[in-house]
Amino acid sequence: MSVSAPKNERAFDPNASIVLVGCRGAGKRTLGFLGALHLRRRLVTEDHYFEKVTGLTRGQFISRNGKESFARQNADVFKRMLDSNRTGCIIECGMSSLAPEAQDALRAYSRTHPVVYIHREKEQISLLLDAADVEQLLKADEKHRECSNLEYYNLYDASGHGSSPASGSSTPGDAKQAGPSKLLSAREDFTRFLDLITGRGATRAWLESPFSVNAIPPEFRAYSYALRVRLSCLLDHPDLDWDDFEARGDCIELVVDTWPSDLHKIIARQVALIRRKLGVPIIYHVEENPRGERRRPPEEKNTMDAELLDLGLRLGVDYVSLDLQRDETLVNGVLRHKGRSKIIGNFWHMGIGALPWLDERQIENYRSARALGCDVIRIARFCAGDSDAEILEEFGRKIKHTFPDPKPPLVAYDFSVLGVRTPLQSRILSPVRHPDIENERDHLATVSTARGSFELLFRQFLLDPLQFYVLGSNVSYSLSPAMQTAAFDFAGMPHTFQAVTCSTLDDLNQICISDAFGGALLAAPFKVAIMPHLKVKSHHATAIGAVNVLLPLRGKTSTILDHANSRNKAGRAHAFFGDNTDWSAILTCLRRAISPRNYVQPSRTTGLVIGAGGMARAAIYALIQLGCRHVFIYNRTYENVVHVAEHFNSWAESQGITAGTQANGPHSEICRVLPSLLEPWPPGYQLPTMVISCVPATGVDGNLPADFEMPLDWLRSPTGGVVVELAYEPLVTPLVAQMHAFRESVSPSWVIVDGLEVVGEMAIEAFELMTGRMAPKRLMKEVGRKTWELQQQQQASTGAFQTGFA
Ligand SMILES: O=C1C[C@@](O)(C(=O)O)C[C@@H](O)[C@@H]1O
């Protein structure tokens, strides 16, 4: 029988407007605002639209025309709002979506557009609304859900900072303080959700920084691991610390294996938690016959699981795992609604007589899964005795030769009652467990951990131990060796990382041409000087004109994917690749620290960068990427900074990025140089709300220390702002000391991000680029701070030391 893929009914035009529905207090307006900024779309809100069309607020309309007339008018306006904004918008629906006519309109719209239902915890809504309203609203809330086709759980984060706090302070001790806004974490996972439902995430990451972890989906990596987490286990351990799950696998496979009441909400919440805390792709699997659960009659199983699988699709998970041996209606239902989630088509061969690998029916199964449009095909086979690696390899070869490329990647392994016994059987998406969590209900993941499997790859010479470096004229006190070594150890990689002081390109070349060279972090004087010698650069590095991460390219076919998958392998480098993690580290820190009142408004927001080196370039670029269109630069030596401004102005022009319209100043350029600290802030421009200091606080190479402080008049932004200090020797630089005092005595709405926070982010992203693995973020940051404290103690007697990050 020949099979074919059913039509995907949720594959909307990527530019189709996205509608947000949900009860009052769910956070639609804020999410709409964040989403519009992220996708560069227009935000349409029901209230404003009504006013725009009728010239009256709703209240005014009711008092003038009465409730009945309002209801009619409101329904009409609602339909018009949807119809006249079909593309390029985020539409925030108010309470109109509770009216039957509006619901019909939404249901019809949801055939061609994403209509996202926003969940919010009951407790949180209660805080925002009158108790009497809450129950009624929640009842009505089901109606919103019914006319949606996707859902997002707007998680309330009691910690206020997710796994990575905005420091809000410049001293290590204070760094654990809650950040200024709980919205910050919402932004991270809501934008991730939007990337998934519009399908832009991986493509964008790939185009911008092809070696970043997010650029290569786990099924296309050289090796990848799925950390299996059972829902029952999460519910049994409500106090689990999500930070402990960091970097334990390339993705999380959430196995739905229990059916408590309120299951939908529970699942939606867990998906939201994984997204927010770990940011890794999610595989969503609904187990047909979970151990320890009651046996369900077939009809109940099919209806219940079809609903559960649809929930996974509605939540926009990255992968939905679908057992292809199940009921045809259930299978087709999932395929029809897959949207942009990828489907992993499974065949489980259970029991003693499980279908042998070389049986022709295995090939036929693969063929039908491929015809159904599965993105990945997973075959797992019960094996009572030892599994024979050669037979499995032979099966892989058969698939390879039988089907033309491109074909869905194959995941194939044997398992026994003890789990998947040989962790290297499947190169991709091998099931692994958390080292500290008992998983007795899980057949598949009781043996291997990602770390153990990775160690084995090195022991079996499939991967090679390499040497990594931080290189520059002033790197002896760099924190990178400690942070990177801790991360290698965590991941089970026997690589080394050293700081080597050098200042000529010849010295650098000597180190990089070694067969065992793994990659390097570059400091001054290499960040700009190396540019002409790089064969490939990320899109960002080219724009910035500076790199701080250098990678050897060793792929055999010279495709980027092949180069990326040759990381962790020794050999002759054909060429080198450069990327920049300074700018993205600054961007991450700014995003976390900026308060909602200071969100970037391109036409108004101004930023100030101090310095003219590679770091200053990265800071300017981060501001532009955040949407800031008025960047001022100050440097002690005027001449050095002029060409930096010119560089960005001509780059911006080439990209069609303009300085916005509201500036009264004569300049249309994005970047302007400020000649002196003694002059008033340029007239016609808002005072800066983002300040980034990129000058070493201690003298480098015989130069005097920068000792930069902000002119007080430039600090008068009524909404405060963020100061990012990149120096951390000492941590309390003159600027930081000044800002602390300013906060105490004048304006508490300034947030200070210290240099250790930024260098930690830089190191995390560099680790991911150099190894292709997720970084253990918390660990790296902790090690960075501890190493810094230790250095301080050791250096206390010998005097100050230098870091030159320019
Ligand atoms: O600024 C820094 C810090 C650094 O110099 C270090 O010592 O770790 C490494 C650089 O690549 C990075 O840009």
The ligand as an SDF file (V2000), in Angstrom:
LIG
                    3D

 13 13  0  0  0  0  0  0  0  0999 V2000
   37.2030   40.5720   26.1350 O   0  0  0  0  0  0  0  0  0  0  0  0
   37.4190   39.4080   26.0400 C   0  0  0  0  0  0  0  0  0  0  0  0
   37.9710   38.6620   27.1520 C   0  0  0  0  0  0  0  0  0  0  0  0
   39.2340   37.9470   26.7380 C   0  0  0  0  0  0  0  0  0  0  0  0
   40.2300   38.8740   26.4880 O   0  0  0  0  0  0  0  0  0  0  0  0
   39.6850   37.0520   27.8820 C   0  0  0  0  0  0  0  0  0  0  0  0
   40.7060   37.3100   28.4540 O   0  0  0  0  0  0  0  0  0  0  0  0
   38.9820   36.0940   28.1700 O   0  0  0  0  0  0  0  0  0  0  0  0
   38.9890   37.1300   25.4890 C   0  0  0  0  0  0  0  0  0  0  0  0
   38.4590   37.9690   24.3770 C   0  0  0  0  0  0  0  0  0  0  0  0
   38.1870   37.1750   23.2500 O   0  0  0  0  0  0  0  0  0  0  0  0
   37.1970   38.6690   24.7850 C   0  0  0  0  0  0  0  0  0  0  0  0
   36.7930   39.5210   23.7680 O   0  0  0  0  0  0  0  0  0  0  0  0
  1  2  2  0
  2  3  1  0
  2 12  1  0
  3  4  1  0
  4  5  1  0
  4  6  1  0
  4  9  1  0
  6  7  2  0
  6  8  1  0
  9 10  1  0
 10 11  1  0
 10 12  1  0
 12 13  1  0
M  END
$$$$
